[in-house]
Amino acid sequence: MESTLYLDLSTDATRKSIFGQLVAATPEQRRGNIGVVVGDDSIPAKAHLHDLADVERAIGTSVASDWTKEEAKQVYRILAQAEAQVHGCAIEETHFHEVGLGMTVREILGMCAAIEQIGPGKVIASRVHGVLDIPAPATAAILERYRIPLAEPRLEGELCTPTSAAFIARYVEEYQ
């Protein structure tokens, strides 16, 4: 029987919150594998990777498994697609700001590594909460494109970011 992973996005759908839930759901004996990926200095934490090609090259240097690397690239492709839509340019012409920081890339790799370590048959989540009335344009584009449902009433603050929205879009199959 395949396991189901449940993510509670009802009050906080940030990368930090999702990452914490993923680590907690990972069998204890496998958590070290996530730490190795996140702690890998082959992607300098303060590096600024400007576009999808830079991010994909950096991901390629990671100690993560091939599966995890490909999944992280898929998350970043969702993000690049949203940025391209918002800015009216080709995916290859998108420019990353905070989402292109080395530490952000390492965290996305760590989140994907956690999914690999957990090996869920299905990922379900609560409705996404905590989105500002005017979310970041890339966040709004991802939420709309992937029909990610929002909870009401909304909380104040940017509690769903472009990277977390891209991760949710990649993995969550059902919302409750």
Secondary structure, 3 states (H helix, E strand, C coil): CCCEEEECCCCCECHHHHHHHHHHHCCHHHHHHHHHHHCCCCCCCCCECCCHHHHHHHHHHCCCCHHHHHHHHHHHHHHHHHHHHHHCCCHHHCCCCHHHEHHHHHHHHHHHHHHHHHCCCEEEECCECCCCCCCCHHHHHHHHHCCCCECCCCCCCCCECHHHHHHHHHHCCEEC
